[in-house]
Amino acid sequence: MTPLRYLLSILLILCVSILLLTFIHRGSLWELTIKRQHQGVAEKLTCLSG
């Protein structure tokens, strides 16, 4: 395996791992929460098929 392929495969595995951990931790990849002192705003992007 060439060094470039080796680097790209490591990068791909790293990105997939981060996405999976984010999904497991937050429950949704499309969720944004902004908190400031006692106020908070949460937004979710939903995808409906149909």
C-alpha positions in Angstrom: 0.0 0.0 0.0 1.4 3.4 -1.0 1.9 6.0 1.7 -0.9 8.2 0.2 -3.4 5.4 0.3 -2.4 4.5 3.8 -3.0 8.2 4.9 -6.3 8.4 3.1 -7.6 5.2 4.7 -6.6 6.4 8.2 -8.3 9.7 7.5 -11.5 7.9 6.3 -11.6 5.6 9.4 -11.1 8.6 11.7 -13.9 10.6 10.1 -16.3 7.7 10.2 -15.4 7.1 13.8 -16.1 10.7 14.7 -19.5 10.6 12.9 -20.5 7.4 14.7 -19.5 8.7 18.1 -21.3 12.0 17.5 -24.5 10.1 16.5 -24.3 7.8 19.5 -23.6 10.7 22.0 -26.2 13.2 20.7 -28.8 10.9 19.2 -28.9 13.0 16.0 -26.3 14.3 13.6 -28.6 17.2 12.6 -29.1 18.8 16.0 -27.7 22.2 17.0 -27.9 23.5 20.6 -26.7 26.9 21.7 -26.8 27.8 25.4 -26.1 31.1 26.9 -26.4 31.5 30.7 -30.0 30.7 31.4 -31.3 30.7 27.8 -31.0 28.0 25.3 -31.9 27.4 21.6 -32.1 24.0 20.0 -32.7 23.3 16.4 -33.2 19.9 14.6 -33.2 19.1 11.0 -35.6 16.3 10.2 -35.8 14.3 7.0 -39.1 12.8 5.9 -39.4 10.3 3.1 -42.4 10.0 1.2 
